[in-house]
Amino acid sequence: MFAPKNHPETLRIVTGKSKPVPTSKIQSALQEQWDLFNSSVAKSATENQVAKKSSPLGVQSSFQHWDPFPISIKSAKGAWMEDVDGRKVLDLSMGFGAMLAGHLNPVVVEEVKKMLEIGTLFVTPSPQTRDAAERICRRFGLDQVRFTNSGTESTMYAIRTARGFTGKDGVVKLEGGYHGSYDALSVSVKPPLDEAGPASDPIPVVQSSAVPGEIHVIPYNDADALERTLKKHASTIACFILEPVMENIGIVLPDQGYLEQVRALCDKYEVVLIFDEVKTGLTAGYQGAAQRLGVKPDLICLAKSIGGGIPLAAFGGKQEVMDAITTGKMAHLGTFNGHLLGVASVLAMDKIATKETLDEAEAFNRQALARISEIIEEFQLPAHSVGFGVKGCTTWSTSPVRNYRDYKATDFDLAQLSFLWSVNHKIMSPPGLDEQWLISFAHKQPEIDFMVEDFRAFASYLRN
């Protein structure tokens, strides 16, 4: 096996040989696994039918739904969950990073209980919120920070802050990039290729009902495309927002030098650079992806992993940019900003997410990636493994994925079959075909062995 060149802090392992899985095998296996799914989780089906009476699709986020129905979970602890059918299920989704500490981590529980003796919501400044802000600034290298309640709020307010700072309205984003459901960013998230135009110069594809304003869409890992856009439109562009490591389409790593070029171009054309670290954050390492990769943006958006499972998010960065709030060029508002239970979780995560605990979790992740790569090579599967920090994924392609168009060329039927196999064999992987597993602080050697042996069983299933 070999590892193609990418940033030294990232990991992509591509094996040398592969052979296709026959289409007939994939289709028959999909039918077999769907039949097994429908027969083994009947109570989830019933729960979903009941839930549909009070909520659209029977879920509280559209992403939680899949046809014919999603698994319904009734409890969780550590790295494991129990569904309504009584199955004990290994959680490899872990809230896309929000459960980095593990379910019901005792330190998080303790800090939240302590805060419940003090209060839940003051709607005023407090020493507790100030302390939490100081911790976030210190860890992520920010001059100033403001708390919000979700990743969507953080990216929305980062965009507005950049607009207030620059006096311009335009936004540049990546094709295939997801940054929450703010209108300005609900563009070309997963666009149909027949609407998206040429790969080198994508056409913005707006999601239904969104009103985005001036939006420019470019490919990831293409600094030339960014420069062409900035050279032509810099007078109206306020910011460029991107995940430094794309995690909306698997895990897509930055080419060597790409992020450094992005930083230089944003400086050259006086455009605010925003890193969306909602999904990376602490899952990328002790100080997040920006510091690990060595490129400092003007603003960073955070959520999920900083909250220990409690709703909490933030955006912050350079003081000169954040001064747009101080001067009134951008009003940042919110009744629940700095909610005390979220503040308690910041303290808990600051205690828990040490260099040592993150290094241990990442070592487990790298072990899983290496062992799964060996299985891919042994069975000559048309796939490869990719990892960053404590996250990893199997990408069903023999070629590295560098951007959205590469992602669209991967084998989605195999991805669907892999997901369905895992669910049927008591592993809860993320419901999308393009998400990542997460090794939390609660995952230890038995959990790594469980997930790797399940993948081996799946590989054998494909070849028999």
N, C-alpha and C positions, 0 to 999 in steps of 0.2 A: 504494500500500500504506500501511498505518497501523500504529502500535504502540500497543495499548491501554495504559491506565495500569496499571503495576505498580511494583515497587520500582525506583528509578533504576539500581541496579547489575545489574538483570536485563534480559533481552531476549526479547520475543515479537513476531513479525511476522505479522500476519494480512492477507491480500490481500483486495481489495474484491469480486472476482467469482469465481465458480466454477460448474461444472456437474458433475453426477454422472457417474461412470464406469458404464456399463451393467453390471448384474449378470452378464449372459451373457458379456460381455467379460472380466470378472474371473475367472469360473469357467473359461472356456476357456484363459485365460492361465495360471492356476494349474496346470492339467493339463499344459500345454505346458512350463512351467518345472520341474515335478516330473519329467517325462520327461527333460528335459535334465540335471537334477541326477543322476538315477539312472544316466544313461549316461556322465557325465563324471567321477564320483568313485567309481568301482567299488572302488578299493583302500581307501577309507575304509569302505565297506560291509563288505569282508572283515575289516579291522582290528577293526571293531566286533563282528562275529560271534565272532572269536577272543577279544576282551576280555571278552565276556559270560560266558565260561567261568570267569573268575577274579573278576569284579566284577559286581554287579547293574547291568543296563542297559549294562555295558561302560564305565562312566565312574566318576569318583571324587567327583563331586557331581551330584546328580540334575538340577540345572539345566543341566548340560553336555549332556544328552541331548535330542534331538528325533527324532520319527518321520520317516522310517523309520530314520535313523541320523545321527549328527553327523559333521562333517568332522574328520579326525584330522591333527594338525600334527606335523611331525617336527623343525622347526628354525625359528628366528626371529632377526632382527637389525634394529635400527632400527625402522622402521614396517612392515616386511614379514615375512611368514611363508611357509614352504613346506609344503604338505600332502603326504600320503603318495602322492598321485597325481602329484607333481612340479609342481604349479601354484604360481606365485608369487602370493601373496595379500596385498592391503593390509589391515592390521589397523586397524580403526576401533573395535574393542571395547577393546583394550589393558587387558584384565583389569579392566574396570569402574573403572579409575583406578589400579590397582596398577602398571601399566606407564607411568605418566606420564613417566618418564625415557626411555622407549623400550627395546626389547629389547637386552640386553647393552650397556647404556650403559657406556662405558669408565671413567667415574669410579666407578660402582657396582662394576664388576668389579675395579678397582684397590683400592678400600677393602676389599672382601671378601677379596681375595688377601692384603692386608696383615694382616687379622685372622686369617687361617688360619695365619699364622706365630706368632700369639700364643696362640690357643686357639679353641674353639668353644663350650664350656659349662663354666662354673665352678661354678654353683649356689651362688654366694656373691656378695656385693656386689663391685663393681669400679669403678675410676676410669672405665672405658669406659662402663659403664651409667649411672653418675652424670652423665657428660658428655652422653650422649644425652638423659637426662631434662631436663637444664638447657636443651638446645637446643629440645626440644619445648615446655617451659614458656615460654621466651622468645618463640618464634615465635607460639604460639597464645594467649598471654596467660593462662596458667594459673598458679595458686599451686603446685600439686603435681600429679604424674602418676604412674601406675603402668603398666608395660608388660604386655601380654598377647600372645596369639599369633594372634588372629583378631577380626574384627568382632563375631562372636557372643559371644565371651568379654568383649569390652569393654562391649557393651550389657548383658549379664547382670550383670557386676560393678557397672556404674553403677546398675542397678536395685537391687541388693543394698546398695550404699553409701547410696543414698537411703533405703532401708528402715531401715538401721541408724541413720542420722542422725535420721530423723523418728520412729522407733518405730511407723510405720504400714506397711501392706502393699499397699494398693491402687495400681493403675497406670492412667493414662489414656494411650491411644494413638490414632493416627489410623486411620480406615477406609482401607484400601489401603496402609497403611504397612508396610514390611518392615524388620526390625531383626535379622536373623539367626534362628537356630533355637532360641533359649531358649524354654522352655515359656510363660513369662509374656507373651511377645511373639508367639507363634504363634497369633494371633487376628486375624480379619478382615484377613488379608493380601491376599487376592483373593477375597472372599466372593461366592457366588452371590446375585444380587439377590433371588431368591425366599426366601432365608433371612435376609437382612440387615435387614429391617424398613424403617421410614421413613427418608428421606434426612436429615432434621433430627435424628433420634434413633436411630442405627443399633443393631441388636441384635448383640452380640458373637458371632461365628461362630468356633468353635474348630476348629483343624486336628486331624485324626485323631491320636490317641495323645498329644496335648499335655494337660498338667494345669496350667492357667494361674493359678488363684487368682482374686482379685478384679481384674477388668479392665473398664474402661469405654472405649467406642469412640465417637469423635466425628468429624465431618467436618473436613477441612482448610479453612482460610480462613473459619472460622465461630467468632469469639470468643464470640458469644452462647451457642453450644452448650457451649463450655468452661466458661463461667461457670455455666450451669445445672447442669452436672455437679459442679463444685467446690462450689457453694452447697449442693447436696444431700448430697454425700459427702466433703467436705473432712476430716472427722474420721477417715476411714479411708484417704485417698489419700496416698501417699508422694510420687508424682512424675508428671509429664507428660513423655513422651518423643516426640520428633518429629524428622524431618529438616527443617531450616529451609527448604530447597527440596526438595520431594518428588521422588525419583528412582527410585521403584519403579514408577511409572505414566507413563513418559515423563519430562518435566521439567515440574513444576507449580510455578509461581512464587507467592510470597506476595503477597497484596494489599497495597497501601500501608497501613502502620500495623498490619497483622495481628500480626506478631511482637512489636511493641511492646505491643500489647494482651495478648498471651499472657504476656509478662514481668510486666506489671502485675498480672494476675490470679493468677499463681503467687505473687507477693509477698503479695497481699491475703489469699490463703487458705493461706499457709505451706506451699506445695507445691514440691518441688524440680523445677526446669526442666532437662531433659536434651536437648541437641542431639545427634542421631546424625549425625556428620560422617564416617562410614565411607566414603561415596561422594563427598562433597564434599571436605572437607579441602583439600589443596593444589590440587585441580582447580578450586576456587572462587576461588583467588587466593593471594597470598603468605602471608596469615595465616588462611586458611580462611573459611568462609561467615559465621560469627558476627561476626567483626570487620568483614568487608566489608559486611554488612547492618546493622551497628551495634546489635546486640542481644546482650547477654552472658548466657549461661545459667549455671546453677550447676555443671553438669558437661558435658563434651564427650567423645564417643566418636570415636576415630580409628582408621584402618587403611589398607589399600590404598596410597594415594599417598605416605604417609610412609615406606614400606619399599622403594621402588625395585625391586620384584619379589621381595623376600625376605619370608617370612612374619613380619609384625610388626604389632602393634596397641597401642592405649593408651587409657586413660580418665583424666580428670583434671579439675581445676577449682578451686573455692574451697576454701581450707584448712579452713574450718569444717565443710564437708561431707566432705572427704577425711579429716578427723580421726576419722570413724567407723571407719577402718582402724586409726589410731593407738591409739584407746581400746579396740579389741577388739570393738566392736559389729558389725563385719563383717570376716571373715577373707578376705583376698585371697591365693590360693595358686597355685602353678604351677611345675613343675620347669623349664620352658623359658622362663619370663618373663625378658626381658632377654637372650635368646640373643645371643651375640656377633656372629654374622653379621647378625642384625637390627640390632644396635647399629651395626655398620659401615655398614649401609644408611642409617641415620638421618644419620650424618655425611656420606655421599655426597649424599643428597637436600638436606641443609642447604647444601651447596656448589652443587648444580646448580639448585635451585628458587629462583632469584633473582627479584627484581622484573622484571628485564629479560627473562629467559627465559620467565617466565609471561606477561608482557605480549605478547611476540612470539607465543607459542602462542595466546593469546586473540585477537590480531589476525587470525591465520589462521582461527580458528574463526568470528569475526564476518564475515570475508570469505565463508567457505563458507555461513553462514546467509543472508547478503544475496543471494548469487548463486543459491542454491537457492530463496529466496523469489521472486526474479525469474522463475525457471523455473515455479514454482507459478502465478504470475500470468499468465505468457505462455500456459500450457496450460490455465488456468482449472481447476486441480486442486482437489478438495475437501480441502484440507490447509493447514497453516501451520507455520512453523518457530519453535522455542523454543530459547533458549540461556542458559547460565549458566557463566561462567568459560571453561574450555576444552572444555566439553561442549555438545552440541547434539542436536536430534532433529527429525524431521518427524512431526507429529501429524496423523493422517488424520481431521480434523474441520475444519469451517469456523468453529467457535466455540471460543473459549479454554476450556481445561480448568482448572478451579479446584479440583476435588476428585475423589474416586473415582467418584462417580455420573456426572460429566461424562466421565471416562475410559471408562466402560462404554458410553457412547453413541458412541464413535468407531468407525470402520470397520475391524474386525479382519481382514476378508478382504483389503482393500487393504494393510494393514500386513504381513500374511503374504506377499502377493505382492511387496511391496517388499523384504522381507528375502530371499526366495528369489531374486529377480532379482539382488540384490547378490552373494549367495553364488555364483551361476552365472557372474557376471561378475568374479570374483576380488576381491571385497571381503568381508572377514569383519566383518560387523556383529554386535552382540550377539544371541544366539539367541532372546531373548524378543522379543515384539512391542511391548514397552513400555520398552525400555532406550534408552541414549543412545550416540551416537558420542563419541569422545574424541580431541582433537588433542594429541598428545604432543609432547615436545621434539624428537622425531625426524621429525615431519611438517613438510614444507616446501612450497614452492609446487607442485612437481610432484605431490605427494600430494593437495593441495587440488584442483588441476586434474583429477586422475584421478577423485576422488569426485564432483565437480560435474558433469563430463561424463558420468559413469555415470548420475547422476540425470536429466540431460537426455535421455539415451537411453531411460531408463525412462519419462519423461513422454511422449516421442514414441511409444513402444510402446503406452502406454495409449490414446492418441488415434488410432492407426492401425488 
